[in-house]
Structures are given as C-alpha cells and as structure tokens.
Amino acid sequence: MAEVTRVPLKPLSRGSLLMLILGILIGLAIAAAYAWATAPKGVDVEEVRAGTGEHPKADDVVFVRYTGKLKDGTVFDQSQDIPLPIPGVLPAGTPLPLANMVPGFRDAALQMQKGGKYKVEIPAALAYGEQGRMDPQTGQGVPPNSDLTFDIELVDFMPMAEVEQRFQRLQAMMAQQAPQGGEGAAPGGAPAPAPAPQAQPAPQPGAQ
C-alpha cells in the first residue's frame, strides 16, 4: 500500500500561541456582550414600602391599587376599588388574575408582598410588544413598542377558587337583603357586587 503523504505542521511559537488564545477570548467576550445587549431586558421592581408575608403564586388573584404610565409620564390606566357594600368579604382594590396578565406584570407581582408598595418598570417585550394596546374609538392607550411604568400597592392576594367562593357568599348575602333595598341592590341602594374575575381574552389594563 502506498504511504499517505504527510504534511508536517509548523510548530507555533509561544508568542503565536498566546496571541491565538487571546484572540479566541476576545471573540468570546464580544459575542457575550452582543448577546447581552440584544437580549430582552427583565422587569425592574423597586420596593417603595415593604410588605409582609409570602409572595403570590402565578395562578393567584391579586387585589391591587395601581397607576400605569407611558415613558413620557402619560397615565394610560388607573385602578378603581370595586364598590363592595358588605365589608370583610373581599379585599379592597382591583382583582386581577395573574394567569391573564402580561408577562412583565405577572413577574413583578410574584416578587411582591401583602401591604407593600412598588414601582415597576416593564420593557415593551414583556408588555404589549409590537402590537400595543390602543382604543380604536378614543385613539388612546399603549402605543406599539412602549415601555411601561406602574406604581402598585398589593392589598392582598388569594387563589382563584377562594375568590369565587367569596363572590358566591357575597351574592348570597345580597340576595337575602334584596327585599330591603330592591332587587339587585344592597341596603341603602348600594349596587350589586361585581362578578368574580374570570379568564378572558382581553383582561383589564396591565393584562394581556
């Protein structure tokens, strides 16, 4: 058999080897820096007032008071407490099912504690992204590619099943008192309670 011709490799000098290794390291550093710069930034949660206790879970309902602003300070949404005529059944604030919230809002809520106040900055990629969320009738809302800022107070939170049970108990109490204030009304003419929060394709602002 014919012997395969072997091409001898020229050995690298110590200086050349060092330069080769240095070039590889620089290339890896540049690649890592580019990947970090182009990766979606996460949610920034600043604690304004400390809360206590455990954190919400991803499928809980949070009761919050919040104000949502665009980058220029324009308020695009603000919560309103649900008018509950019978105290002690449901917490104050607006109930929001975390399973329906945009990723950034949900991620921020998972870091909160009951009674705490927070300033949250959500990048557009974790909010409404390229689509935005504009009201076609008013032309107002969240423009495409908008970073959002929320001032949030976490009043309370609980599992969805418990929220539904409490709404049912509230509705039963209202039904018993209806003859005193008229059908569907509470004593003193207070409005009937709002329905329990349900999973829906277009939840409240701050939601998907």
N, C-alpha and C positions, 0 to 999 in steps of 0.2 A: 504494500500500500504506500501511496505517495504521502510523504510527510507534509502536513499543513504548514504553510509558511507562516511563521510567527513574526509579528511586527513588534519590536521592542518599544516599550513606553519610556519616555524620557522622565526620569525621576524629578519630582518637584523639589525645589529648594525650600528651606524653612520659611523664607520670606514670602515666596509664592503661595505656599500652603496657608500661611497666616492671612494673606490677602483674600484667598478664596473663601476661607471660613468667615472672615469679616464681611465679605460681600453677601454671603448667604444670610448672615444675621441681620444685616441692614435691609435686605429684601423682605425677610420675615417681619421685621418691625414696621416697614412701610405698609405691608399687606394688612397687618393687625390694626394699624392706625386707620387705614381706609375702611376696614370692616366696622370699626367702632364709630367712625364718623357717619357712615351711611346706614347704620342700624337704627331702627325706631327707638326713640328715647322713651323712657318709662315715665310713670306718674310720679310727681313730686308732692309729698304730703307734709305740710308744715303744721305742727301742733301749736295752736293758739292758747287753748286751755285744756289741761289734761283731763281725761276721763278716767273711769274706774271699771274694773271687772274684765270679762272676756271680750273677745272680738266677734263680730258677726260671722256667720258662715255663708258660703256662696249661694245657698238657696233660701236664706232668711229674708224676711221683710224688715226693712229699716224704716223707722219713723224719724224724719229729719226736717230741719228748717234750713233752707239753702237759698243762695243767690248765685246765679250763673252769669258770667261776664265774658265778653269777647276780649281780644288782646288790647283793643283801644279803650276798654272800660265800659263799653255799652252793655247794659243789662239785657240779656235775651230771655231770661226766665227767673221767676222767683216763686218760692213755695208759699202755700197758704194752709193754715191749720184746718183740718176737717171740723166742721161745726158738730160736735157731739153733745146732745142735750143732757146725757146722763154721764157724769164724771166717773172715773175709776174703771171703765170698761176697756177703753183703748187709750194709748198714749197720745199726747199732743203731737203736732207736726203732720207732715205728709207721708203716707205709707208708700214705699217704693219696693217692689220685689226685685232683689238683686239679680235674679236669674234673667230679668228682662233689661237690665241696664247696659249701657255701652261699656266695653271692657275697662276703660280708664276709671269710670265712676265706681264700678264694682271693685276694682283692685284697690282703690283708695278706701272704700268703705270697710274692706276686710282688715284694714290697719287701724281702724278707729275703735274707741271705747265709749261706753254709755256716758253721756253727760259732757263729752269732750267737744271742743270747737276746733275746726281745722281750715286751713287754706290749701286748696288742692289745685295744681296745675296739670292739665291733661293735654298732651300733644294731639294734633289732629288725627294721627294714625290710630289713636286709641279712643277717639271720639266719633265724629260723624264723617271723617275722611274726605275723600274727593267729592262725595255726593252732597255733603252739607245737610241742613235740615231747615229749609225755608218754607214759610207760609205763602202759598201762591196767591192768596187773597190780599194779604197785607204787604207782602214783599219783605217781611221781617223774619228774623230767625238766625240760624247759624250758617254763614256762607261756606262754600267748599274750602277745604284745607285750613280750617280755623282751629287754632289752639284755644283752649278754654280754661277759665279760672273759676273755681267755686269756693264760696265761703259756706261751710257746712257745720251745723250743730247736730250731733247724733243724740236724739232724745231717748230712743230706746230701740230694741230690735227683738224679734221672735220668729219662730218657724211659721211658715205659711199656714200649716194646719191649725196652729193656735190662733192666728189672726182670723181665720174663717170661723172658728168656734166662737170667738169673742163677738164677731159681727152677728152671728146667729143668735147669741144670747141677747145682744143689744136689740135686734129686731123683735125678739120675743117680748122683751120688756116694753118696747114701744107699742107692740100690738095690744098688750094688756092695758096700757094707758091711753090708747087711741080714743075710746069713748069720751074721755075727759077733755080732749083737745081737738077732736075731729079726726077723721080718717087720715092716717099717714102723718099725723102731727104729734108732737110731744106737748106736755103741759106748758102752757104759756105760748103756744103757737110756734114752737121751735121746729125746724124742718126735720124730716125723717133722715135717718143716718144714711151716709153714702154706702154703696155696695162694697163688699170686700174686694180688695185688689185681685184682679185676675190676670193671667198670662195673656198678652195681646200683642199683635204685630207692631203697633206703634204706641208704646207707652208714653208716660209723661216726659217732659223735657229732662235731659240728663239720662234718658233711656234710649234704647236702640229704636 
